[in-house]
Amino acid sequence: MNAHPISLLVCALGGEGGGVLTEWLVEVARHAGHAVQATSIPGVAQRTGATTYYIEVFPVPVAQLAGKRPVFSLSPVPGALDAIVSSELLETARQVSNGMSAPDRTLVVTSSSRALTTHEKMQLGDGRSDSADLLKLVQRFSREHHVFDMAAVAKECGTVVSAVMLGAIAGSGVFPFAREQYEAVVKGEASLRGFARGFDMVGSQAAHPTPTTTTGDSTHPVGWAAPLPTIRDLGYARLIEYQGKAYADLYTQRLQAIPDPDIANETARWLALWMAFDDIVRVADLKSRTSRWQRVRSEVKAGDDDLLKVYDHFKPGVPEFAALLPESLATRLTAWDRRRPQPWALPLKVGSHTVFGMLGLRLLASLKWLRVRGHRYALEQRMIEKWLAGIVEGARRHRSLGLEVAKCGRLIKGYGTTNERGKDNLLHVLDHLARLPDPEHAARAVAAAREAALADDAGQALDATLAQHGAPARPVKAVPIRFIRKTKSAV
């Protein structure tokens, strides 16, 4: 008998039930009368830990082996896997990059969902790996592949992703077991719903082993995408929600002032994000929305009869209050705060599940009319106008220069000192690099400075780039020295 074990590698993140899934598969194989072996390989502490589970099932029932026993391997062999099933796209790509998947042999079933790694989250810019590139890698190194959002399916069915993965394995037909045999080991209606959805997502394509990607409830070629709203549409809708129609119309007018359509499209995203800057009014609005309450209930899995209490902790300081005051008052208040030994702040604990807590949040969220009269609003608009003027002027000198200045909108992000540092860097780039005599040299210098600023929050890379292109160094900002009296009880 020349039969070989069927090999499957399961890739799951911490808390997704990979161990339970492995136990289910072992139980199914044993109930069906097949010899089976499973091992697990703990992963590193990345995205709560990634663990792989290796399973081998002999395709011939034990009763037909005439007393012989198959020999199994304890670990997967690169290029010799029959199937890989993974709950996260980057984890799938990592296994493919390790040579586990063979283009002429391996079936790959993967989720399209992402759990960002620590490295991706640490980047000042967009540090996410490109999902399109990951999908191309999966497509290139698999005999057949199926891709769908397992996390979304699990959430919709009210179960864990391991149940969906089990359904996907059953639907793929990689093991010689009937659907009923899989369902016999699954407990709970929610898990059975998840199993059924996973089975249907993959099972409908199992009879046609062509390189396809399953998305949503239907199957389309890789790269297919339904029509989506444009960045301008999304930006306009965001600003209507943020401040109202007049503010959203200002967004449109600003974009229309940029003659080049490609530069205007690049500007649209960063302009919408900048115009919808975060302040205490915005935070209160987000904290008091019905959708937020529903999301919290869903995350903690609170039932209709459960009592749920939500406390929000705030610590607004002088900058947050001064943002809503006229410029003259805001300047004096900020100067007073800087003279204090310690910056003033007001710790608050708001029970958003209570009537008074929610009324307080909604009252603060209703102060949009005060936002446009405040110091912060005026400051942001002046800086936005300077950036837009730099884009128009740069585009007039050279198209690439205007485009690179538009991309510098990425520098404005976060809040507090991070936001201030991004604005300072942008102003320095506009005042010096964007005005270099040679527009093509200026475009290259602006691009290099932008990438340096996003790669190093300490600013050393940016300073080196400025010096390389003949621009003056950034001015050193004065930081007040605060003397704190030592109390008698202090050691």
N, C-alpha and C positions, 0 to 999 in steps of 0.2 A: 504494500500500500504506500503510495507516494504522496499522500495528502499532507499538507503543511498547516500548522496552526494559523488561524486568522488573527492578525495583530491589529490592535487599536490603541492609539494614544489619546488620552483625554486630558485637556488643559483647562484648568479652572483657577480662579482667584480665591483668596481666602474668604470664607463665609458663604460661598456659593453652593456648597453641598457636593463637592467633587467626590468626597469619600462615600457619601450616601449613594451617589450615582454608580460608583464602582461596586458597591455591595448589591445594588439592584441588578446590575449586569451579571454578577457572579451567581446570584440567586436564580435569575432567569435561565442561565446556562445549566445549572445543576438540575433544576426542575425539568428541563428539556432533555436531560440525560447526556449532556456533553461535558467532557473534561474541560476545566477552565483554571486559569491562574491569573492573579492580579497583584501588582506591586505598585508602590507609590514612591515618588521622589520629591521630598519637600523642597520648595524654592526659597529664594531670598526674600527679605522683607521689602518687597516692592509692590505698591498698590495693595497693601494688607497681606502680601504673600502670594506667590504663584506656585501651585503644586501640580505636578503631572502624574497621571495614573496610567500604568501600562497593563493592558489586558490581552491575553491570548486565549482563544477558544478553538478547540479542535473541531473541525467541521463534521466529523463522523461520530455518531453517538457511541458511547462507551460499550453498549450492548453489542455493537457490531465489530468490536476490535479483537474479539477472540482472546481475551485475557491480556492483550498487550496494553501498555500505557504510554501515552505520548510524552515526549520530552519538551518542556517549555523553557523559554528564555526569561531571565529575571529583569532584563532591561531592553529597551528598544534599540534596534540596529538602524542607523541612518540609511535611508533609501530602500528599506525592506518593510515598510509599514503598509498595511492595506488601507488604513483609514486614520484620519486625525479629526477629532471633534474638539472645538475650542469655544469658550464663552466670551472671548475678547479678541479683537482683531489684531492688535499689536502682538499679543502672545502667540497667535497663529503665525504671524510673519516671523517671529523669533524662532519658532520651531522649524519653519520652512528654511530660514537662513542657516540653521544648524544642519541642514541636509536631510532632515527627517522625511520630507515628502519627495516622492519620485514622480516625475511627469508622466511616466507610462504605467504607474501602478496605484498611486495613493489617491483615495477619495478624501476630500477635505470638506468638512461642514463647519462653518464658523459663524460667529455672531459679528454683525457689523458695528456693534456698540464698542465704545472706547472707555477705558478707565485710565485717566492720564497718569503717567509715571511722575515720580518726584522731579526728575530732570526736566520734564516738560513743564511742570508747574513753576519751576524756579526761574524760567526765562523771563526777562523783562518784556520781551516782545512776544510774538506768537510762537511758542516753542513746541506746538503740537506736531506730531508726525502726520504727514499727508496720507489720509485714508485711501485716496485714489491710488497712490503708489503702493500701499500695502496690498490693495486688492489686485493690482497688476502682478505683484509677486506671487500671490496665491494662485491666480489664474495660470501663470506661466509654469509653476511647478506642481501641478496637480492633474491627475487624469480626469477628474470630474470634481466640481466644487459647487457648493450651495451656501449662499450668504444671506442672512436675514437678522433682524434685530432681536436676539433672544431675550435681552433684558426687557425690552418693551413688551414682548409677548408674555413674559413671566409676570410683569406688573399688571398687564391687562387681565390675566387669568387669576391674579391674586395668589401666586405661588412663587417658588424659588426657581432659579434658572436651571437647576439640575433636572427638574421634571421635563422642561422643554428640551434639554439636551438628550434625555432618554428617548423622547418621541422622535427627535431628529435621527438618532441612531437606528431606531426601529424602522423609520420611514426610508432610510438609505438602503436597507437590505443587506448591510455588511455581514450580519450574522444570520444563520439559517433558522430564525425563530419567528413564530407567528405573532401578530399584533396582540392576540389574546394572552399569550404567554408573558409579554411585557406588562400588560395592564394588570395581570394577576399580582404583581409584586408592588404596585403603586398603591399607596394608601391616601385617602382623602379626595374629595371632589375637586378641590382646587388643583391638586397635583395632576389629576386625571385630565382636567381641562387643559393644563399646560402641556401634558403629554400629547393630547390629541392635536393641539395646534402645531406643535413641533413635528409630529408625524405627517400632518397634511402639508406643511410648508416644504418638506423634503420629499415625502412619498409621492407627491404628484409629479415629480421630475425624475424619480428613480428609474422609470422605464425608458428615459431618454438621456443617456449619459453623455450629453454634450456640455461644453463649458458654459454654464449659465449661472446667473446670479439671481437668487430669489430675494425679492424685496417686497415687504408689505404682504398683500394678499395675492400677488401675481408675480410672474416671472418675466424679466426683461433682460436684454443683453447688457453686459458690463458697460458702464458709462451712461446708461439710459437714465434720464431724470425727467420727472414731471415738470411742467412749466412752474416757475417760482416767481414770486414778486421780486422786482428789482431792488437794488440797494436804496435807490431813491424813494421807492414806495415804502420800504420798511422804515427809512429815516423819517419820512414825512409822518407816518403813523405814530412813530415813537414820540415825535415832538408835539403832535396834537395831544397825546396822552400826557406828556410832560407839562406843557404850558398852555396849549390851546391853538386854534387855527391861525391866529395872527402870527404866532411864533413859528409855526410850521411853514407858513407862506414866506416868512423871512428866510428860512432855509432854502426854499426853492429859488427865491430871488438871488441869493448869494451864489448858488450853483449856476444860474443862468448868466452870471457875469463872467464866467470862465468860458472862453470861446471854444477851446479844444474839448470835444466830447469825452475822450479817453481820460484826460486830466480831470475833468469834472466828475466822471464816474469814480475815479480814485479818491477824489476829495470828498465825495458824498458820504462815505462810511465814517471817516474820521470827523467830519463836520457834525454829523448827527450825534455821535458819541460826545463830542466836546460841548455842543449846545445843550445837551441833556446832562449837565454836570450834576454830581451828587451833592446834596445839601440836606439839612435836617427836615425840610419839607418833603423832599423825595423819599428819605428814609421812612418817615412817618407814613407816607402814602403806601409804600411797599409793605410795611409791617401790618397795616390795618386792612389789607385786601382780603376779600372772601377766598380767593384762590390760594392765598398763603395759609389760611386756616385749614382749608381742605387738604393742602399738601402736608401740613404738619400731622393732621389726623391720619392721613394715609401712611406717613412714615412711621408713626408709632403704632399703627394698626389698632387705633381706638375704635371700639364698637359703639353702637347707638346707645347702649346703656352705660358706657364708661364715662367717668368724669375726667375731663382733660383741662389742666391748668397750664397756661403759657405765660412765662415772665420774660420780658425783654429788658435787658440791662443797657442803659445809655450812660455816657459820660461826656456830655457836650461841654466845650470850653468857650473861651471868649471868641475865638475865630468863628465858631458856628453861629453864635448869636450876632456877632458883628457883621456877618455876611448879609443879614436881613436889614441892617440899619443904613441910613444915608452915609455917604462917604465921610463927611466931617465927623459925625459921631463915631463911626467905625474906627477911624484913625486914632481918635483920642482914647477910645476904649482899648484898642490893641496896644497903644503905647503904655497905658497904665498896667496892662497885664505883663508886659515885658519888664517892667520895673519891679515886679513882685519877686520874692525869693523863689516861689514855686508858681507855675502857671495855674490860674484858677480854673476849676472844673466843677461840674454839678453832677454827682453820681445819682442816677435814677433807676429805680426798679419798678417797671410798669407791668401790671397784670393785664395783658391784652385780652384775657378771657372775661374780664369784669366790665361792667357797664361804664364806670368812670375811666378805667384804663383805655378802653376803646374810644370813648368820647374825646379823651385827651389827644390820642393819636389822630383822630379824624379832624379835630380842631386845628392841629398843627399842619396836617396835610392840606387843609383848606386855604393856607396862606400863600397860594400861588400868586395872588395879586400883590403881595408884599415882596415876593422874590424879585420882581422886575424893578422895584424901587430901591433895592439894596446895593450895598457896596460890591459884593461878590459878583452880582450879575453884570454891573457896569465894567468891572475889571475883566471878566471873561469875554465880554463882547469886544472890548478894545483889543485884546490879544488875538481874538479870532479874526478881527478885521485886518490886523497887521499880518497875520499868517496868510490870509486870502490875498492881500495886496502883494505879498511876496510870491505867491503862486502865479498871479496874473503877470507881474513884472518878469518873473523867470521865464514864463511861457513866451512872452514877447521877445526875449533875448534868444532863447533856444528851447525847443519843445521838451527835450530831455531834462533841462533844468527845472522847468515848471512842474514836470512829473515828479522829480525827486523831492522838490519842496513840498508838494502835495502829500507825498508819502511820509513826510516828517510829522504829520498829524498823529502817527503812532507813538510819538514821544509823550503825548498827553494822556496819562493814565493814572489810576489810583486816586489817592487822597492824601492830605497832609503834606509831609515833606517830600514824598514821592512825586506828588502832583506838582509841587513847587519846583522841584529839581528838573522835571521834564519841561516845564515852561521856560526856566532859565536856559536850558540847553537849546531849546528851539529858538529863543531870541538871539542867542549867541551865533547860531548857525545862520539865521536870517541877516544879522547885522554884519557878518564877516565873510563866511564862505559863499553865501549866495550872491555876494557882490564882487567876487573876484572878476578881474577884467575879461578873462577867457571864459565864455559861458560853458563850453564843453568841460573845461577843467573844473569850473564851479559845480557842474552837475556831478562829476565824479567825487569831488570833495564833500558835497552835501550827502551823497549816498554813503560814503565811507564814514562820515561823522555820525550819521544816523545809526548805522549798524554798530559802531563802536559804543554809542550811548546805550543801545539796547542790550549789548553784550556784557556791560560792566557797570553796575550801579555805583561803584566807587568813583567812576569818572576818569580813572587813569588811562584807559584805552582812548577815551574821547580827547583827553589832553594831548596824548601822543599824536592822534590824527590831526588835531588842530595845528600842532607844531609842524607836522609833515607838510601841510598845505599852506604854510606861511601865515596862519591866522593867529592872533594874540590869544594867550591863555585865558581861561575863564577867570573872572575876578574872584578872589577869596572872600567868601561871605563872613561877615562878623558874627560871632556866636557869643552871646552874653555869658559872662562868668557869674554864677550864682553862689554866694556864700551862705551857708546854712549854719545857724548857731548850734553848737553842740550842747545837748541837754545833759543834766547831771546823771540821768539814768543811763545814758549811752555808754557803751563799753569802748 
